[in-house]
């Protein structure tokens, strides 16, 4: 991936709906080479798809929660069970394996505090093998972006 490919990616991260003509102008290419580069980025997996950035509150999920989880045991079976089950839970938008005191950090969206309690009791606890759960509620977001920083 070269700097022109990165320019294409940044431009699309800022506006994924722009036309190829607009994209080509923004990155100083003619439309045919721009489209060829875009297709190659998609084919290689560097661009994995296009999505819509939706306001969670407008959608009906105004509460974002970061949930840190530590497992009781770290054997292959318990780790596999936890990760498989978490992938199936719609409220979990992200799950990251972490260094430090906790094993996983989840970004979860829910409609209200009662929904969060149900989420923990009916979706997380039944997984089993969890030693501890630490929760932080987001009350405001200072910055959220999907645009990668420039390299170099």
Beta strands, then each sheet from edge to edge (+ up, - down):
strand 1: 63-71
strand 2: 92-97
strand 3: 104-110
strand 4: 130-137
sheet 1: 2+ 3- 1+ 4-
end
